[in-house]
Amino acid sequence: MARQDFNDLLWFLAVAEERSFTRAAARLGITQSTLSHAIKKLETRMGIRLLARTTRSVATTEAGETLRQSLAPRIAEIDAEIAALMSYRDRPAGTIRLTLSDHALSGLVWPKLRPVLAAYPDIKVEFSIDNGLRNIVEDHFDAGIRLGESVEKDMIAVRIGPDWRLVAVASPAYLAANPPPQHPNELVAHNCINMRQSRAGGLYAWEFEKDGQELRVRVDGQLTFNTSVAMIDAVLNGYGIAYVPEDLVAGHIAGGALTALLEDWSPPFPGYYIYYPSRRQSLPAFKVIVDALRHGPGWPCANL
């Protein structure tokens, strides 16, 4: 195939991966009509139907899937090699895409990266806020940031934060009308503020542990959110009990606006890690980000 057709192959790969002309066009920075026309020309030139289109979805045909599987690893290798060439620049540069939770961003990642990014203006970072797990390879992220227990086992992982814990909290006004729970199982009788896990779609089952006994309690209540910030605003206004990161409510607890509950059932657990495929670690811009986030001098990389 002529060299000028390579763009069409890259555009086909984007549609095959996104399974949507709309999302692929946005990813490529072109119009949907331009993309659709290019794919039709590619199919005509090859004499093969590559995509099966309906009004709601796009899927690869058998031939299209074969082409996708052939192209994807080769394009990834080329991307990695081109990125590695950036090491010849005087200053690290490039775009790093991260998936992380709102808690990790506000409480840990952004405070650490703020001064670093000011010192490296050629490094761009895209933050994708998601409290669920993501497949960082399939979703084209350079790295993910999650709790250590959630990191995919075939990834390189670097610890970036200290241990922390979730704590159940309620306002004095709510507790004045509702006796505080003395055991996690008593939460089922309370108005609790739920957290929806965005990728899995289900509600988070509150996890507790004491003296080796582990409990998972599925609570119910009037409100459900998918961010901790909104949950904290609701609990401050007396809408029930919330189970949130302790560091986000420590000031409210100290000031008396919130009361911590069931503290002896909320032990600390390992904190956040940044995790990524091995091929990313050689990129200068990515190394700057990882080094800036690394927790203390004694935390090495490790394959989980």
Secondary structure, DSSP 8 states (H G I E B T S, - for coil): --GGGHHHHHHHHHHHHHT-HHHHHHHHTS-HHHHHHHHHHHHHHHTS--EEE-SS-EEE-HHHHHHHHHHHHHHHHHHHHHHHHGGGSSS--EEEEEEE-HHHIIIIIHHHHHHHHHH-TTEEEEEEE-SS---TTTTT-SEEEEEGGGS-TTSEEEE-S--B-EEEEE-HHHHHHS---SSGGGGGGS-EEEEB-TTT-SB--EEEEETTEEEEE----S-EESSHHHHHHHHHTTS-EEEEEHHHHHHHHHTTSSEEE-GGG---B--EEEEE-GGGTT-HHHHHHHHHH--STT---EE-
